[in-house]
Structures are given as C-alpha cells and as structure tokens.
Amino acid sequence: MAEQTAQRMRTASRVEAAMARSARSLREAFRARMQRLLGAGAVVVFPTSPCVAPPRDAAPASLDELRRQTQRVTAIAGLAGLPEVSLPVARIAGLPVGLSLAAAAGRDRALLELAERLWRDLADAGGPERPGG
C-alpha cells in the first residue's frame, strides 16, 4: 500500500464515533434530498472529473490536491446512492473528458437507456471518438 493511502487509512481509523454518526446523518439527509429532486425522472449532469488526467510524473502535492478536487465530484452519486454513467464526450489535448449522468435510486435502466441515446446522438453528430476507435 502506498504511504499516502496508508496515511489516509490511519486518519480514518481515528474518527470518533460521534463524528461518524454525524457524517452518516448528513449522508442520509443528502440522499433523501437528491431522491426528492430526481424522483420524478429528472437527471443531474456534471463533469466526471474536474480536469483532464495529470501527467504521470506529477508532484505528489499536486496529486493530493487533484485527489481532493476529484473526490468532490466523484462522491456525489456514491454518497447519494444514485446510479451514475460517465460518457467520454470530448477530448482536450488528446485526453478524454467525461460527462456524468445520475438519476434517482432505482432508475438504473432508464439512466442507461438515456446514456445510450445520448451516445448515439453524439456519434451521429460526429463526435466524440468511441473508445478504441
């Protein structure tokens, strides 16, 4: 295990029970709010990542900041208990840029059908390139 990962695990192991209960309560309130907002068939759309992938030789400090920024985006569906699909919709400097779609819990099939329609429409409009193509 990388030292940075081990450090995050040690930090997490020291979270007090009261703080964990408070965090679970906030998560449940967030889930309920998102379910109400999306329950009628709405879909939320957001960037899959806050930026393109970092260079392989990026400094650890910049990777830590990128990790924090990325978790702010990638945690949305997981914390809310929502199904999520990411589509590579564009490229910047040759790197894919993803767009995430999330729907209410239990709307997995409808979300996949929407993602498939959007992917077809994007392909019909001439972009983006399909992975591997």
Residue pairs with C-beta under 8 A, 6 or more apart in sequence:
1 9
4 60
4 64
15 23
27 79
30 79
30 80
31 79
31 80
31 81
31 105
34 44
34 80
34 81
34 82
34 104
35 80
35 81
35 104
35 105
37 44
38 44
38 82
38 102
38 103
38 104
38 107
39 104
41 103
41 104
41 107
41 110
42 103
42 104
43 101
43 102
43 103
43 111
43 114
44 76
44 82
44 101
44 102
44 103
45 99
45 100
45 101
46 73
46 76
46 99
46 100
46 102
47 73
47 97
47 98
47 99
47 100
48 73
48 74
48 86
48 97
48 98
48 99
48 100
49 70
49 73
49 74
49 97
49 98
50 66
50 69
50 70
50 72
50 73
51 66
51 69
52 92
52 93
52 95
52 97
53 95
54 62
54 63
54 66
58 66
73 100
76 82
76 84
76 100
76 102
77 83
77 84
77 100
77 102
78 84
80 102
81 105
82 102
82 103
82 104
82 105
83 102
83 103
83 105
83 107
83 108
83 111
84 100
84 101
84 102
84 111
85 100
85 101
85 102
85 111
85 112
85 115
86 98
86 99
86 100
86 101
87 98
87 99
87 100
87 101
87 115
87 118
87 119
87 122
88 96
88 97
88 98
88 128
88 131
89 97
89 98
89 99
89 122
89 127
89 128
90 96
90 97
90 127
90 128
91 97
91 128
91 129
96 128
96 131
101 111
101 114
101 115
101 118
102 111
103 110
103 111
103 114
122 128
123 130
